[in-house]
Amino acid sequence: MINAMTVDVEDYFQVAAFSESISTSSWSKYESRVESNTIRILDLFDHKNIKATFFVLGWVAERSPALVNEIFNRGHEVASHGYSHQLIYKQDKEIFYDETKRSKDLLEDIINHKIEGYRAASYSITKQSLWALDVLTDIGFSYDSSIVPVHHDLYGIADSPRIPHVLTAPNGKTIIEFPPSTLSLPGMNLPVSGGGYFRLYPFWFSKASLKWVNRHDEIPFIFYLHPWEIDPDQPKMNGKWFSRFRHYNNLDKCFNRLDKLVDTFEFTTTKNVLINQKLMTSSADVHKETATTS
């Protein structure tokens, strides 16, 4: 089964874990490492003949348009990660609309190609911010990958479907949702889609869990990571001890684990997986305006 490989293109100082000690207005003061780390991932994917979806932060794209073009010109899908990496449920609808449209327009201007996918900062579309789906459908995104079917302190809608599906927004329009992958356990879903979980769990457990999703659940999984997760030499930031643990745990092991993962499973872009699942077409204009159900 072919699965979705995704990369959330943001820098180490932009993560939500450090937002209390690092303001958005101070980001330009920090050493940027996102370009070199992303190129390292691109080189690995080239070597393994893998195409992926890169959810690019607008702030990064604005300062590194050549990186966005590099991603696109190497044959990968470019998607949006918003503009300023703020938690949606801490924004109002007008600000979220303006930032999200700004990011989408910016990426489309850089690569001269329609942007169809979106992923929220820290998966922050929750029950209290479902209005964000109205914004995504109004702006014209075809799919979203922001709703995690788990209980978590920062994100998640625990009773949301685990499989890719068509989701009706509060405004009645529809959008395809590709939720980050989870392992179904008695009474709960365990997140296994990547990122900090990929660094926290032993590699054998991640591999076994994702094989189970493919073979037992018979659905494709969607894997994600960030460029800073393969960079153990990044500057150390101040923050709460648990935030520091989440961020720095096993950074030195992540790239080798990623190398092994892409040898174990078959990967392509998010859009290609959704086409294979018959949720999207190969046409660029796939956004639906009338309510349907999956």
Phi, psi and omega in degrees: 000140181265136187242170181262126173258127182226149178229126176268106189275097177214164182261167187298332183271002184256003185285151181297331183300332183251012186294335180288334182251348180232112180278153178303323182294343181261000185304321184294349180280344187265152176296125178275130179235005187292325182294308183296321179292320179293319178299322178298320177292318178301318179296320176298314181295323175299314182298325182266000180059050182244137170254143186221171173255127179251109176276104190262130175291134182300322179301320178290315182299322181297326182263342182226060180298331178296327178293319178298316177297322179298316178301311183294317183290339175275006173093014180265164176274132174261129178227175186259138173246027184077191182254308191244012175056042176263146176295128186299319184288001171253004176251162170264167189297321182294315179296317180299317178301310183299316181292319183291317178294321178301316181294314180298312180298319180299312181296320179294324178293325182290313187259355181054048182207147182294136175264121186251338187248152180220144171222128182286152172303127179051034176052042193270025165272108182237184180299331180276354179229031178296340176301340178298331179295327175300316180296314182298318180289322179294322180285332175112022174287146178270327180214160179230153175220067188230348187257109182265125182279062182217165165272132180204157182286340183246338187205179171111143167232100194300328183264012177286150180301147180272347187252158173301135186203166175269128187244134177268122178285163178305332180278001178092348176280166183240154177213147177280133177248125175245092186289143172307142192287145179225159174259124182280117178240162179303118176081359182196162169251133180258122179292130181223018191280345179137206180059225181298330179293323179295327178278330182283312182286151169300148183302322182299327181287317177301314181297315180296320181295317182288327173297322180295319178300317179291311191272319182275310180281341179058044176227152175287147173259163176239122182256146178219154168202173180244149178304325181292344182285350176254017188237083180290348182265006180297153178301145180274133183252157176276148179175177177297152186301321182290324176296318178296320178297312180303320187281318190262351183300121172058031174300328183288346182257347193294315184296317179295323177294319177299317178303316179289324182297316183288345172276343185267325185236163177263135184229153171208192180285161176301315181301317181296322177296318180293328173294316178299327179277002179062028174264339175232163172253173179282351177291149178288336184256087185244000184293133182261141181254346181250147184291131172223173176233155179276000000 
